[in-house]
Amino acid sequence: MASMTIRDIDEKLKAKLRVQAARHGRSMEDEARDILRTALSIEPSRTGGLVEAIRARFEPFGGVELEIPPREPMREPIDFDK
């Protein structure tokens, strides 16, 4: 097995890891190993694109119906020679 050293961990983060490890009855090293294993075993879902991601995030809030203004006839092009 490979070993790894992680430097410059914030003291608050280290304290949280220590408390969580104690809650689970294991060492900080075992807890960190389990956290990494869990985080890396989850495959990111790539089922949809950006539109689907935005829709999934905002759909629970409902939507609005926007009134589409009627179309007008095309305007005459601007003459830049004047």
N, C-alpha and C positions, 0 to 999 in steps of 0.2 A: 504494500500500500504506500501511496505517496503521502508526504506530510506537507503542511503549508503553515506559514506564519503570517498573521495579519497585524500590521503595525498601525499606530495612530488611531486607535479606536477611542471614540469619545467616552469619557467616564460614565456619563448617564446611560449610554448604550450598553456598556459593559455591566453596569449595575442591573439593568433590565434583564440582560441575558442571565446573570447570576440568579436573580429572583425566579425567572421562568424555569431555569434548570432545577432549582430547588423544588419548585412546585411539581415538576415531573419526576423528581427523585433521581436525577442523574447529574453528571458533571457538566461544566460549562462547555467542554470540548464535545461531549456527546450531544448536548443541546444544539450547538452550532452545526454539527454534522447533520443532525436531523432537520434543522431549518434549511440548510443548503439542499439536502436530498429532496425535501418536499417542494421547495421553490423550483428546483430544476426538473422535477418530474412532470410538472404541469406544462402541457404543450399549448402554446398560444394559438387561439382560434383565428384562422385566416379564412373564415367562410364568407365574409362579405367585404365590401370596400368601405370607403370613407362615408358614402351616403348612408349605408346601412348602419354604420357605427353611430353617426349623428342621429339618425332616426331612432335607434334603440335607446339612446340616452335621453332624448327629449319627448318621445312618444307618451310616456306616462303623464306628462303635464298637460296633455291635450293639444289642441291646435286652434287655428282661427281660419275662417274663410275670408279671403281677400276679394274685394270686388275688382274685377278686371274692367278697366275703362274701355269704352267702345273705341274701335280703330277710327282714325281720321284719314282723310285722303293724303297722299304723299305731297310734301311741300316741293316747291320749285327749287332746283339746285342753286346754290349761291354762285354768282358770277364774280370771280376774283379779278377780272380785267377792268372793272369800273373804278 
